[in-house]
């Protein structure tokens, strides 16, 4: 998750943000050579705080469009779009993700 230069987030559309490379299909589940997306740090963190890698595949959240239409992620996108480019909000893993880590 190495940061890139300032770019536009492919998920929320904010410009001038530091982005990281997100594997749309997790590498551990066969996505090493599959499509990726440049996401701002808050969007990338939010995806992984809401869903495990297995859930991302099971729920077919492996495209930008699918992520944008997911109710939990779309409400975050609506909020983050109003925030300045440098904003990196504090976030917690959802109960769902914390429970899977046990």
C-alpha positions in Angstrom: 0.0 0.0 0.0 2.7 2.4 -1.0 1.4 6.0 -1.5 1.7 7.6 -5.0 2.0 11.2 -6.0 -1.0 13.4 -5.7 -3.7 12.1 -8.0 -7.5 11.7 -8.2 -9.2 8.9 -6.2 -11.0 6.6 -8.6 -13.6 5.8 -5.9 -14.6 9.2 -4.5 -13.3 11.4 -7.3 -11.4 13.8 -5.0 -8.5 15.4 -6.8 -5.1 16.3 -5.4 -5.1 13.4 -2.9 -2.3 11.0 -2.0 -3.4 7.6 -3.5 -2.6 4.0 -2.8 -2.9 1.0 -5.1 -6.0 -1.2 -4.3 -6.3 -4.7 -5.8 -9.9 -4.9 -6.8 -9.6 -8.7 -6.3 -7.4 -9.3 -3.2 -4.0 -10.7 -4.0 -4.4 -13.5 -1.5 -7.5 -14.6 -3.5 -6.0 -14.6 -6.9 -5.9 -10.9 -7.7 -2.2 -10.4 -8.1 -2.4 -9.8 -11.9 -6.0 -8.6 -12.0 -7.2 -4.9 -12.2 -6.2 -2.4 -9.6 -7.4 1.1 -8.7 -5.8 4.3 -7.3 -7.7 5.1 -4.1 -7.2 7.9 -1.6 -6.1 6.7 1.8 -9.5 7.2 3.5 -11.4 5.3 0.8 -8.9 2.5 0.8 -9.0 2.2 4.6 -12.8 2.4 4.7 -13.1 -0.6 2.3 -10.9 -2.7 4.4 -12.5 -1.6 7.6 -15.9 -2.6 6.4 -15.2 -5.9 4.6 -12.7 -8.8 4.8 -10.9 -9.7 1.6 -13.1 -12.9 1.4 -16.2 -10.8 1.7 -15.1 -8.4 -1.0 -14.9 -11.4 -3.4 -18.1 -13.1 -2.1 -20.1 -9.9 -2.5 -18.5 -9.2 -5.9 -17.2 -5.8 -4.7 -14.4 -6.1 -7.3 -15.0 -3.1 -9.5 -15.2 0.6 -8.8 -18.8 0.6 -9.8 -19.8 -2.2 -7.5 -18.0 -0.4 -4.6 -19.7 2.9 -5.4 -23.1 1.2 -5.3 -22.5 -0.6 -2.0 -24.7 1.2 0.6 -22.1 1.3 3.3 -19.3 2.6 1.0 -21.6 5.0 -0.9 -22.6 6.8 2.3 -18.9 7.2 3.2 -18.1 8.5 -0.4 -20.9 11.0 0.0 -19.3 12.3 3.2 -15.6 12.2 2.1 -16.3 14.1 -1.1 -17.0 17.2 1.1 -13.7 16.9 3.0 -10.5 18.7 2.0 -7.9 16.6 0.1 -5.6 16.3 3.1 -8.2 14.9 5.4 -7.5 11.4 6.7 -10.3 10.7 9.2 -9.9 8.3 12.1 -11.7 5.0 11.5 -12.3 1.7 13.2 -12.7 -1.7 11.8 -16.3 -2.8 11.8 -17.5 -5.5 14.2 -17.8 -7.7 11.2 -14.1 -7.4 10.3 -12.9 -7.5 13.9 -14.8 -10.7 14.5 -13.3 -12.4 11.4 -9.8 -11.6 12.7 -10.2 -13.8 15.8 
